[in-house]
Amino acid sequence: MWVSRQWKDYELLDCSGGEKLERWGSYILRRPDPQAIWQTEKGGEWEKADAVYRRSESGGGRWTKSAVPASWRVGLGELTFNVKLMNFKHTGIFPEQAANWDFIVETVRGAGRPVRVLNLFAYTGAATLAAAAAGASVCHVDAAKGMVAWAKENAAASGLADRPIRWIVDDCRKFVEKEIRRGKTYDAVIMDPPSYGRGPSGEVWKLEDSLWDFLQLCCGVLSDQPLFVLISSYTAGLSPSVLTYLSETVFSRRYGGSSDCRELGLPVTKSGLVLPCGAACRWLA
């Protein structure tokens, strides 16, 4: 498991009964987590959360907030992120991904050459900023205009607004197809595909049905000297072993190299254990 232990502005305080209690900067949030199925005792700190997300029986849910602002900032190393409480419990940051950001920085800096990175399903841009901070030129693609705008805010907050980053609002499959026709290539591809989604023109994405073909398609934008491919997954059926099989079959058989796939995790302060938070696969040439 890759465990993100380097945070100071984020802390997973406790998790139990389908919920987690987190510190984001100076604010405490309480929100659902499907992995925390155990029923350990919840201390009094759970009742002191600054914001609580409650699910609705009719679907979705909502935040109940006290003094939490519309947005605030948290930092990790040289990166700064704007945190906002969103619908469906999200905050704009997946803190367990910090382990992957370290991998991106180390790999780009260790390449010893200019690196072009394509970040697909790029959300609010944390991986984009990690690559840019390491010296790469980055193409950031997401189908949601609001997420791309948020990523630009994070770039400005991190002092990276002037770095060579292309900000693209588009369906990721359609964009990759256009880049192939244009003859554009990248040395690294990062992707965090959703379990299910729709593109700006109604395109349907279902991970189990789409990922194999999409990985094959992405080979068309890899350069003659590819550096790495990083795939993250929060879909329950896509275990690290499944990701390994996909990566080895698509990338290693074509380019050589090897795949390393593991769960991502966050240390829990109260128990000293680690909460699993999805999986990631790193293919290195």
CORDA-V393224 format. One record per backbone hydrogen bond with DSSP energy under -0.5 kcal/mol. CO is the residue of the C=O (numbers start at 1). NH is the residue of the N-H. E is the energy in kcal/mol with one decimal. If there is no record, write none. Layout:
# CORDA-V393224
CO_NH_E / CO_NH_E
This chain:
# CORDA-V393224
1_3_-0.7 / 2_265_-2.2 / 3_5_-1.1 / 9_25_-3.9 / 11_13_-1.0 / 11_23_-3.1 / 12_269_-2.7 / 13_270_-1.9 / 14_21_-3.0 / 16_19_-1.4 / 18_33_-2.4 / 19_16_-1.9 / 20_22_-0.5 / 20_31_-2.0 / 21_13_-1.7 / 21_14_-1.5 / 22_24_-0.6 / 22_29_-2.8 / 23_11_-1.8 / 23_25_-0.6 / 24_26_-0.5 / 24_27_-1.8 / 27_24_-3.3 / 27_29_-0.5 / 28_50_-1.9 / 28_51_-1.4 / 29_22_-3.0 / 30_53_-2.7 / 31_20_-2.7 / 33_36_-1.0 / 35_37_-2.2 / 36_18_-4.0 / 38_17_-3.7 / 41_43_-0.6 / 43_46_-1.6 / 44_47_-1.1 / 45_48_-1.1 / 46_49_-0.9 / 50_66_-2.4 / 51_30_-2.3 / 52_54_-0.6 / 52_64_-2.9 / 54_62_-2.1 / 56_59_-1.6 / 60_56_-2.3 / 62_54_-2.5 / 63_65_-0.5 / 64_52_-2.4 / 72_83_-4.0 / 74_81_-3.1 / 75_9_-0.6 / 76_79_-2.1 / 79_76_-2.6 / 81_74_-2.2 / 81_83_-0.6 / 83_72_-1.7 / 84_86_-0.7 / 86_89_-0.5 / 87_90_-0.9 / 90_86_-3.2 / 91_84_-1.9 / 93_95_-0.7 / 94_97_-2.2 / 95_98_-1.7 / 96_99_-1.1 / 97_100_-0.9 / 97_101_-2.0 / 98_102_-2.0 / 99_103_-1.5 / 100_104_-2.5 / 101_105_-2.5 / 102_106_-2.7 / 103_107_-2.5 / 104_108_-2.7 / 105_109_-2.5 / 106_110_-1.7 / 108_111_-1.1 / 109_112_-0.6 / 115_117_-0.5 / 115_137_-2.2 / 116_187_-2.0 / 116_188_-1.6 / 117_119_-0.6 / 117_139_-2.6 / 118_120_-0.6 / 118_190_-2.9 / 119_141_-2.7 / 120_192_-1.2 / 122_125_-2.1 / 125_129_-2.6 / 126_130_-2.2 / 127_131_-2.3 / 128_132_-2.5 / 129_133_-2.9 / 130_134_-1.3 / 131_136_-2.4 / 132_135_-1.4 / 137_117_-2.9 / 138_140_-0.6 / 138_166_-2.7 / 139_119_-2.9 / 139_141_-0.5 / 140_168_-3.0 / 141_121_-0.6 / 141_122_-2.5 / 142_170_-1.1 / 143_145_-0.6 / 144_148_-1.7 / 145_149_-2.2 / 146_150_-2.0 / 147_151_-2.3 / 148_152_-2.0 / 149_153_-1.7 / 150_154_-2.1 / 151_155_-2.2 / 152_156_-2.3 / 153_157_-2.5 / 154_158_-1.7 / 155_160_-3.2 / 155_161_-0.5 / 156_159_-1.4 / 160_163_-1.8 / 163_165_-2.0 / 164_138_-2.4 / 165_167_-0.5 / 166_140_-3.2 / 166_168_-0.6 / 168_142_-2.0 / 168_170_-0.7 / 171_175_-2.5 / 172_176_-2.4 / 173_177_-2.3 / 174_178_-2.0 / 175_179_-2.5 / 176_180_-2.2 / 177_181_-1.9 / 178_182_-2.0 / 179_183_-0.7 / 179_184_-2.4 / 180_183_-0.9 / 186_223_-2.6 / 187_227_-4.2 / 187_228_-1.1 / 188_118_-2.5 / 189_230_-2.6 / 190_120_-3.2 / 191_232_-2.2 / 195_207_-2.4 / 197_205_-3.1 / 199_202_-2.0 / 203_199_-2.2 / 205_197_-2.2 / 206_209_-0.9 / 206_210_-2.0 / 207_211_-2.6 / 210_214_-2.2 / 211_215_-2.8 / 212_216_-1.9 / 213_217_-2.3 / 214_218_-2.3 / 215_219_-0.9 / 216_219_-0.7 / 217_220_-1.9 / 218_221_-1.7 / 219_222_-0.9 / 221_186_-3.3 / 223_226_-0.7 / 227_285_-1.9 / 228_189_-1.6 / 229_283_-3.1 / 230_191_-2.5 / 231_281_-2.9 / 233_279_-2.5 / 235_238_-1.7 / 237_239_-1.3 / 239_243_-2.3 / 240_244_-2.4 / 241_245_-2.1 / 242_246_-2.3 / 243_247_-2.9 / 244_248_-3.0 / 245_249_-2.1 / 246_250_-2.5 / 247_251_-2.5 / 247_252_-1.5 / 248_253_-1.7 / 251_255_-3.3 / 252_256_-2.1 / 258_284_-2.6 / 260_282_-2.7 / 262_280_-2.6 / 263_2_-2.7 / 264_277_-3.5 / 265_4_-2.2 / 266_275_-2.9 / 267_12_-0.6 / 267_269_-0.6 / 268_272_-2.5 / 273_268_-3.1 / 274_276_-0.5 / 275_266_-1.9 / 278_264_-2.3 / 279_233_-2.6 / 280_262_-2.1 / 281_231_-2.6 / 281_283_-0.6 / 282_260_-2.2 / 282_284_-0.6 / 283_229_-2.0 / 284_258_-2.1
